[in-house]
Amino acid sequence: MSVILASAGYDHTIRFWDALTGVCSRTIQHTDSQVNRLEITSDKRYLAAAGNLYVRLYDIRQGGAIGNTSVQNNNAGSSNSNNPNNNPVMTFEGHSTNVTSLAFQADNKWMVTSSEDGTVKVWDVRSPSVQRNYKHNCPVNEVVIHPNQGELISCDQDGNIRVWDLGENQCTHHLIPEDDVPINSLSVASDGSMLVAGNNKGNCYVWSMSNQKDLTSLTPVTKFRSHSKYITRVLLSTDMKHLATCSADHTARIWSTEQNFALETTLQGHQRWVWDCAFSADSAYLVTACSDHYVRLWDLSNSETVRQYNGHHKGAVCVALNDV
């Protein structure tokens, strides 16, 4: 089984890791800016990196033996000029400031991005062009694709959640959980049954969505305090049994969706803000990225760090994992 694990942040590098050994197998220099978010296409062919102004698309298959523990690559630390395979294969231009998140449609035919420029953009991946452009009146912190592939859900710095219907090409729902409290992250269940949002006060909001193909019914389920400081990321596991939250309080926490979001465990060990996380396919492990420069792999059965990935020289703020 091929495991692709990548991380990036403020040192302008993207690093691929051998998940088992912790060895950095490949380093890509992302000279434009810091990297704010990473996303792997479902076919494991490409890695998208969201930075300041641009999204760069990199070929995963070239320039390194990704996920192969028997072969190590000597590209770690090399410059892009020495390895042309580390140059982006495509660039998406159109935002005017930081791109804060991105997501691929199930078949990787189109991509959606959010930005501090106040827009959500839908792109044709086959030719880097903007197909749709939706406007917030303030910086957009995250956008996710509903599993029905027909709707987008975005959140912003003013505390708004908006649902965009791609068929109708307009905003069909507008939620404001707390006035003027920024919502930093959203996560939608893999079957479209649940939406979770996390805000700057450490509060999580949960809604049920009654029909996977119809978001007309958003019913509040619960609100709970998950952290004492900013929530930086919320993420539902693929099996929908767990919710991970990352925070400025230096921890990540796991909550049980089956037990009314009771706290399952607190992952302690990072020394600064925990920015991002990714579940393994079996929901048994979590990878986290932190301002302390480290990426960690956690065993959720005992809350222990299985592996620490060392190599970033500044804060690591995003991770991407595909171990399917």
C-alpha positions as CSV (number, residue, x, y, z in Angstrom):
1,M,0.0,0.0,0.0
2,S,1.3,3.4,-1.0
3,V,1.3,6.0,1.8
4,I,1.6,9.6,0.8
5,L,2.4,12.0,3.6
6,A,3.3,15.6,2.9
7,S,3.7,18.7,5.1
8,A,4.5,22.4,4.5
9,G,4.6,25.8,6.2
10,Y,6.5,28.9,6.6
11,D,9.9,27.7,5.5
12,H,8.8,27.7,1.9
13,T,9.3,24.0,1.5
14,I,7.0,21.0,0.9
15,R,8.3,17.8,2.4
16,F,7.3,14.2,1.6
17,W,7.9,11.7,4.4
18,D,8.2,8.0,4.6
19,A,5.4,7.6,7.2
20,L,6.9,4.5,8.8
21,T,10.6,5.6,9.2
22,G,10.1,9.3,9.5
23,V,12.7,9.9,6.7
24,C,12.2,12.9,4.4
25,S,12.1,11.3,1.0
26,R,11.7,14.5,-1.1
27,T,11.8,18.2,-0.7
28,I,10.2,20.8,-3.0
29,Q,11.2,24.4,-2.8
30,H,8.0,26.5,-2.8
31,T,9.7,29.8,-3.4
32,D,6.6,32.0,-3.9
33,S,5.5,32.1,-0.3
34,Q,4.6,30.1,2.8
35,V,2.2,27.2,2.1
36,N,-1.2,27.5,3.8
37,R,-2.8,24.3,2.8
38,L,-2.0,21.0,1.0
39,E,-4.4,18.6,-0.8
40,I,-3.7,15.3,-2.6
41,T,-5.9,14.3,-5.5
42,S,-7.8,11.1,-5.0
43,D,-5.8,9.3,-7.7
44,K,-2.6,10.2,-5.8
45,R,-1.1,11.8,-8.9
46,Y,-0.9,15.4,-7.8
47,L,-0.3,17.5,-4.7
48,A,-1.8,21.0,-4.6
49,A,-0.2,23.7,-2.5
50,A,-2.1,26.9,-1.6
51,G,0.1,29.9,-0.9
52,N,0.0,33.6,-1.3
53,L,-1.8,34.4,-4.6
54,Y,-1.3,31.1,-6.3
55,V,-2.2,27.4,-6.1
56,R,0.7,25.2,-7.4
57,L,0.1,21.7,-8.6
58,Y,3.0,19.2,-8.2
59,D,3.5,15.8,-9.7
60,I,3.7,13.2,-6.9
61,R,4.9,10.3,-9.0
62,Q,8.1,12.0,-10.2
63,G,11.2,13.0,-8.4
64,G,10.9,10.6,-5.5
65,A,9.9,7.1,-4.3
66,I,6.9,8.3,-2.3
67,G,5.6,5.8,0.2
68,N,8.2,3.1,-0.8
69,T,10.1,2.2,2.3
70,S,12.7,0.1,0.4
71,V,13.9,2.9,-1.8
72,Q,15.1,6.3,-0.5
73,N,15.5,9.4,-2.6
74,N,18.4,11.7,-2.5
75,N,16.4,14.8,-3.4
76,A,15.8,15.9,0.2
77,G,17.0,19.4,0.4
78,S,17.7,19.8,-3.3
79,S,16.6,22.8,-5.2
80,N,14.0,22.8,-7.9
81,S,16.6,23.9,-10.5
82,N,18.6,20.7,-9.9
83,N,15.4,18.6,-10.2
84,P,13.0,19.8,-12.8
85,N,10.5,17.2,-11.6
86,N,10.0,19.4,-8.5
87,N,8.7,22.3,-10.6
88,P,4.9,22.8,-10.6
89,V,3.1,21.2,-13.5
90,M,0.3,23.7,-13.3
91,T,-0.4,27.1,-11.6
92,F,-3.8,28.5,-10.7
93,E,-3.7,32.3,-10.8
94,G,-6.7,34.6,-9.9
95,H,-6.7,35.3,-6.1
96,S,-5.2,38.6,-5.0
97,T,-3.9,37.5,-1.6
98,N,-3.5,34.3,0.6
99,V,-5.3,31.2,-0.6
100,T,-6.6,29.7,2.7
101,S,-8.0,26.3,1.6
102,L,-8.7,24.1,-1.3
103,A,-10.5,20.9,-2.2
104,F,-10.9,18.6,-5.2
105,Q,-14.0,17.3,-6.7
106,A,-14.3,13.5,-6.4
107,D,-13.0,12.8,-10.0
108,N,-10.5,15.7,-9.8
109,K,-12.1,17.5,-12.7
110,W,-12.5,20.7,-10.7
111,M,-11.1,22.3,-7.6
112,V,-12.4,24.9,-5.2
113,T,-10.4,27.5,-3.3
114,S,-11.0,30.1,-0.6
115,S,-9.0,33.2,0.0
116,E,-8.4,36.2,2.2
117,D,-9.5,38.3,-0.8
118,G,-13.1,37.4,0.1
119,T,-13.8,35.0,-2.7
120,V,-14.5,31.3,-3.3
121,K,-13.4,30.2,-6.7
122,V,-14.2,27.0,-8.7
123,W,-11.4,26.0,-11.2
124,D,-11.2,23.7,-14.1
125,V,-8.3,21.4,-13.2
126,R,-7.7,20.4,-16.9
127,S,-7.0,24.0,-17.8
128,P,-6.3,26.4,-14.9
129,S,-9.2,28.7,-15.4
130,V,-11.9,30.1,-13.0
131,Q,-15.4,28.7,-13.7
132,R,-17.3,30.2,-10.8
133,N,-16.5,33.1,-8.5
134,Y,-18.5,33.6,-5.2
135,K,-18.0,36.6,-3.0
136,H,-18.0,37.1,0.7
137,N,-17.5,40.6,2.1
138,C,-14.5,39.6,4.2
139,P,-11.7,37.0,4.2
140,V,-12.8,33.4,3.6
141,N,-11.1,30.9,5.9
142,E,-12.2,27.6,4.4
143,V,-14.4,26.0,1.8
144,V,-15.5,22.3,1.6
145,I,-17.3,20.3,-1.1
146,H,-20.5,18.6,0.0
147,P,-20.4,14.8,-0.9
148,N,-23.2,15.3,-3.4
149,Q,-20.6,17.3,-5.4
150,G,-23.2,19.9,-6.2
151,E,-22.8,22.3,-3.3
152,L,-20.0,24.2,-1.5
153,I,-19.9,25.3,2.1
154,S,-17.6,28.2,3.1
155,C,-16.9,30.2,6.3
156,D,-15.4,33.6,6.9
157,Q,-13.8,36.0,9.3
158,D,-17.0,37.8,10.1
159,G,-18.6,34.5,11.4
160,N,-20.7,33.6,8.3
161,I,-21.3,30.2,6.9
162,R,-22.6,30.1,3.3
163,V,-23.9,27.3,1.2
164,W,-23.4,27.7,-2.5
165,D,-25.5,25.7,-5.0
166,L,-23.5,25.0,-8.1
167,G,-26.6,24.2,-10.1
168,E,-28.4,27.4,-9.1
169,N,-25.1,29.3,-9.1
170,Q,-26.0,31.2,-5.9
171,C,-25.9,31.2,-2.1
172,T,-28.9,29.2,-0.8
173,H,-28.2,29.2,2.9
174,H,-26.6,31.7,5.3
175,L,-25.8,30.9,8.9
176,I,-24.3,33.1,11.6
177,P,-23.6,30.9,14.7
178,E,-22.1,33.8,16.7
179,D,-22.1,37.4,15.6
180,D,-18.7,38.8,14.6
181,V,-16.8,35.6,15.8
182,P,-14.6,34.3,13.0
183,I,-15.2,30.8,11.9
184,N,-11.9,29.2,11.0
185,S,-12.8,25.8,9.8
186,L,-15.5,23.5,8.5
187,S,-15.9,19.8,8.0
188,V,-18.7,17.8,6.4
189,A,-19.4,14.1,7.0
190,S,-18.5,11.8,4.3
191,D,-22.1,10.8,3.8
192,G,-23.3,14.4,3.9
193,S,-25.3,13.9,7.2
194,M,-23.4,16.3,9.4
195,L,-21.7,19.7,9.3
196,V,-19.2,20.9,11.9
197,A,-17.8,24.4,12.4
198,G,-15.1,25.7,14.8
199,N,-14.6,29.4,15.8
200,N,-12.2,31.8,17.4
201,K,-13.8,31.3,20.9
202,G,-13.1,27.6,20.9
203,N,-16.7,26.7,20.2
204,C,-17.8,23.9,17.9
205,Y,-21.2,24.0,16.2
206,V,-22.8,20.9,14.7
207,W,-25.8,20.7,12.3
208,S,-27.5,17.6,10.9
209,M,-28.2,17.5,7.1
210,S,-31.2,15.3,6.6
211,N,-30.6,14.4,2.9
212,Q,-27.3,13.9,1.2
213,K,-28.7,15.4,-2.0
214,D,-30.6,18.2,-0.4
215,L,-29.1,20.8,2.0
216,T,-32.5,22.5,2.5
217,S,-32.7,21.1,6.0
218,L,-29.9,22.2,8.3
219,T,-30.9,21.3,11.9
220,P,-28.8,22.5,14.9
221,V,-27.6,19.5,16.9
222,T,-25.2,20.8,19.5
223,K,-22.7,23.5,20.5
224,F,-19.8,22.6,22.7
225,R,-16.6,24.3,24.0
226,S,-13.7,22.3,22.6
227,H,-10.8,24.5,23.5
228,S,-10.0,27.6,25.6
229,K,-8.4,29.4,22.6
230,Y,-8.7,29.6,18.8
231,I,-9.8,26.6,16.9
232,T,-7.6,26.3,13.9
233,R,-9.0,23.2,12.3
234,V,-12.0,20.8,12.6
235,L,-12.0,17.5,10.8
236,L,-14.4,14.6,10.8
237,S,-12.9,11.1,10.3
238,T,-13.9,9.1,7.3
239,D,-16.0,6.7,9.3
240,M,-17.7,9.7,10.9
241,K,-17.1,8.3,14.5
242,H,-14.6,11.0,15.5
243,L,-14.1,14.7,15.3
244,A,-10.6,16.1,15.6
245,T,-10.0,19.7,16.6
246,C,-6.8,21.7,16.5
247,S,-6.1,24.8,18.6
248,A,-3.9,27.6,19.6
249,D,-3.7,26.0,23.0
250,H,-1.0,23.7,21.7
251,T,-3.3,20.6,21.6
252,A,-5.4,18.5,19.3
253,R,-8.5,16.8,20.7
254,I,-10.6,13.9,19.6
255,W,-14.4,13.8,20.2
256,S,-16.9,11.0,19.8
257,T,-19.7,11.8,17.4
258,E,-21.5,8.7,18.6
259,Q,-21.5,9.9,22.3
260,N,-22.8,13.5,21.7
261,F,-19.3,14.7,21.1
262,A,-17.8,13.5,24.4
263,L,-14.1,14.1,24.7
264,E,-12.2,10.9,23.8
265,T,-8.6,12.2,24.2
266,T,-6.3,15.2,24.3
267,L,-3.1,14.9,22.3
268,Q,-0.4,16.8,24.2
269,G,3.2,17.3,23.2
270,H,3.3,20.1,20.7
271,Q,4.8,23.3,22.0
272,R,3.0,25.9,19.9
273,W,-0.2,26.3,17.9
274,V,-1.4,23.2,16.2
275,W,-2.6,24.2,12.8
276,D,-3.8,21.2,10.8
277,C,-4.5,17.5,11.0
278,A,-5.3,14.5,8.9
279,F,-6.9,11.1,9.8
280,S,-5.6,7.8,8.5
281,A,-8.0,5.9,6.4
282,D,-8.9,3.6,9.2
283,S,-9.4,6.5,11.6
284,A,-6.9,4.9,14.1
285,Y,-4.2,7.5,13.6
286,L,-3.9,11.3,13.3
287,V,-1.2,13.5,11.8
288,T,-0.7,17.0,13.1
289,A,1.3,20.1,12.0
290,C,2.5,22.7,14.5
291,S,4.3,26.0,14.7
292,D,7.0,24.2,16.7
293,H,8.3,23.0,13.3
294,Y,7.2,19.4,13.9
295,V,4.8,17.1,12.3
296,R,3.5,14.2,14.5
297,L,1.8,10.9,14.0
298,W,-0.4,9.9,16.9
299,D,-1.9,6.5,17.8
300,L,-5.4,7.4,18.9
301,S,-5.8,4.2,20.9
302,N,-3.2,5.4,23.5
303,S,-2.8,9.1,22.6
304,E,1.0,8.5,22.1
305,T,3.2,9.9,19.4
306,V,4.2,7.1,17.1
307,R,6.5,9.2,14.9
308,Q,7.9,12.8,14.8
309,Y,8.9,14.2,11.5
310,N,11.8,16.6,11.8
311,G,13.0,18.8,9.0
312,H,11.0,22.0,8.8
313,H,13.0,25.1,9.8
314,K,9.9,27.2,10.6
315,G,6.4,26.5,11.6
316,A,4.6,23.6,9.9
317,V,1.0,24.6,9.2
318,C,-0.4,22.0,6.9
319,V,-0.4,18.3,6.2
320,A,-1.8,16.0,3.6
321,L,-2.2,12.2,4.0
322,N,-3.5,9.5,1.6
323,D,-3.0,6.0,2.9
324,V,-6.0,4.4,1.1
